[in-house]
Amino acid sequence: MAARIVTRNPEQDPSLSSKPQPDRSTELQHLAEAACHRSYAPYSRFHVGAAILLESGDVVTGCNVENASYRLTTCAEQNAIAAAVAKYGPAIRIRAVAVANLAKAPCQPCGACRQTIAEFADRDAVISFPGDDGLTVRRTLSELLPAAFELKEL
């Protein structure tokens, strides 16, 4: 199974209260790194993991799943989002995303993943990923995707 769902209980997790929520970026980064180990990447050998923090406080992880027909490969971010929708329904809202890879190489979400994140996140959602210098980079969705596609009803 490529996606992993980590459910939080409001009685056990203070971040689910109505009080200001602490920064959970370190936790997300560790969960994304752990998800890398479950990826299926026999062709590229580039193992990627992602962890998404939902507005509810729940965290869902995913990993890349390659296919011999590269176009059919699923990115870690999209895998995590699909698992979240399958578990919680289409009304999910993403507060933050963390991406990691076993190679410790620079690894921003691709354009398709950015657009998929935009479908379920506000423009100020924070996305963390490995940067060029080996340090974690944090950007808002609007910084990474300034011209997101939005379908407006007529």
C-alpha positions as CSV (number, residue, x, y, z in Angstrom):
1,M,0.0,0.0,0.0
2,A,1.5,3.3,-1.1
3,A,-0.4,5.8,1.1
4,R,-0.5,5.9,4.8
5,I,-3.1,7.8,6.9
6,V,-2.2,9.0,10.4
7,T,-5.3,10.0,12.3
8,R,-5.2,12.4,15.2
9,N,-7.6,12.4,18.1
10,P,-8.6,15.9,19.5
11,E,-8.2,14.6,23.1
12,Q,-4.7,13.4,22.4
13,D,-3.5,16.2,20.0
14,P,-3.5,19.8,21.2
15,S,-3.1,21.1,17.7
16,L,-6.7,20.1,17.0
17,S,-8.1,22.6,19.5
18,S,-9.3,26.1,18.6
19,K,-6.1,27.6,20.2
20,P,-3.3,28.8,18.0
21,Q,-1.7,25.8,16.4
22,P,2.0,25.0,16.8
23,D,4.3,24.6,13.8
24,R,4.3,20.9,12.8
25,S,6.8,21.2,10.0
26,T,9.4,19.0,11.7
27,E,6.8,16.2,12.2
28,L,5.6,16.5,8.6
29,Q,9.2,16.4,7.3
30,H,9.9,13.2,9.3
31,L,6.7,11.6,8.0
32,A,7.6,12.5,4.4
33,E,11.1,11.0,4.9
34,A,9.6,7.8,6.3
35,A,7.2,7.6,3.3
36,C,10.1,7.6,0.9
37,H,11.0,4.1,2.1
38,R,7.6,2.8,0.9
39,S,7.9,4.2,-2.6
40,Y,8.0,2.0,-5.7
41,A,10.7,3.5,-7.9
42,P,12.5,0.6,-9.8
43,Y,13.1,2.7,-12.9
44,S,14.4,6.1,-11.7
45,R,15.5,4.9,-8.2
46,F,14.3,8.3,-7.0
47,H,12.2,7.6,-3.9
48,V,9.9,10.4,-2.9
49,G,7.6,10.8,0.1
50,A,5.1,13.4,1.0
51,A,3.1,14.3,4.1
52,I,0.1,16.6,4.0
53,L,-1.4,18.3,7.1
54,L,-5.1,18.8,6.8
55,E,-7.1,21.6,8.4
56,S,-8.6,18.9,10.7
57,G,-5.1,18.2,12.1
58,D,-4.9,14.8,10.5
59,V,-1.8,13.9,8.5
60,V,-1.8,11.7,5.4
61,T,1.4,10.4,3.7
62,G,2.0,9.2,0.2
63,C,4.9,8.1,-1.9
64,N,5.7,7.9,-5.6
65,V,4.6,4.8,-7.5
66,E,6.3,4.4,-10.8
67,N,5.2,2.6,-13.9
68,A,7.0,1.2,-16.9
69,S,5.0,3.7,-18.9
70,Y,6.5,6.8,-17.1
71,R,3.4,8.9,-17.8
72,L,1.4,6.6,-15.5
73,T,3.7,7.3,-12.6
74,T,2.0,8.8,-9.5
75,C,3.8,11.5,-7.6
76,A,4.0,11.3,-3.8
77,E,2.0,14.5,-3.3
78,Q,-0.8,13.3,-5.5
79,N,-0.8,9.9,-3.8
80,A,-1.2,11.5,-0.4
81,I,-4.0,13.8,-1.6
82,A,-5.8,10.9,-3.2
83,A,-5.5,8.9,0.0
84,A,-6.9,11.9,2.0
85,V,-9.9,12.2,-0.3
86,A,-10.5,8.5,-0.2
87,K,-10.5,8.6,3.6
88,Y,-12.1,11.9,4.4
89,G,-14.0,12.9,1.3
90,P,-13.6,15.7,-1.3
91,A,-14.1,18.5,1.2
92,I,-10.6,18.1,2.7
93,R,-8.5,21.3,3.0
94,I,-4.7,21.2,3.1
95,R,-2.8,23.4,5.5
96,A,0.7,22.2,4.7
97,V,2.7,19.8,2.6
98,A,6.2,18.4,3.1
99,V,8.2,16.6,0.4
100,A,11.4,14.5,0.9
101,N,13.5,12.0,-1.1
102,L,16.1,9.4,-0.2
103,A,18.7,11.1,-2.4
104,K,18.5,14.3,-0.4
105,A,18.4,16.1,-3.8
106,P,16.5,19.3,-4.5
107,C,12.9,18.3,-5.1
108,Q,10.1,20.8,-5.5
109,P,6.6,19.6,-6.3
110,C,6.1,19.4,-10.1
111,G,3.6,21.6,-11.8
112,A,0.9,18.9,-11.8
113,C,1.3,18.4,-8.1
114,R,1.2,22.2,-7.4
115,Q,-2.1,22.4,-9.3
116,T,-3.4,19.4,-7.5
117,I,-2.5,20.9,-4.1
118,A,-4.2,24.2,-5.2
119,E,-7.4,22.2,-5.7
120,F,-7.5,21.5,-2.0
121,A,-5.5,24.3,-0.3
122,D,-5.7,28.0,0.3
123,R,-3.0,30.2,-1.4
124,D,-1.2,30.6,1.9
125,A,-0.7,26.8,2.5
126,V,3.0,26.1,3.2
127,I,5.0,23.7,1.1
128,S,8.3,22.4,2.4
129,F,10.9,20.6,0.2
130,P,14.6,19.9,-0.1
131,G,16.5,22.9,-1.7
132,D,19.7,23.3,-3.6
133,D,21.8,23.7,-0.5
134,G,20.5,20.7,1.3
135,L,18.3,22.7,3.6
136,T,14.6,22.6,3.7
137,V,12.9,25.4,1.7
138,R,9.4,26.6,2.8
139,R,7.2,28.5,0.3
140,T,3.5,29.3,0.1
141,L,1.4,27.8,-2.6
142,S,1.0,31.2,-4.1
143,E,4.8,31.6,-4.4
144,L,5.1,28.3,-6.1
145,L,2.0,28.6,-8.3
146,P,1.2,32.3,-8.8
147,A,-1.2,31.6,-11.7
148,A,-3.1,28.5,-10.5
149,F,-6.0,27.4,-12.7
150,E,-9.4,28.0,-11.2
151,L,-12.6,26.8,-12.6
152,K,-15.3,29.4,-12.0
153,E,-19.0,28.6,-12.4
154,L,-20.9,30.9,-14.8
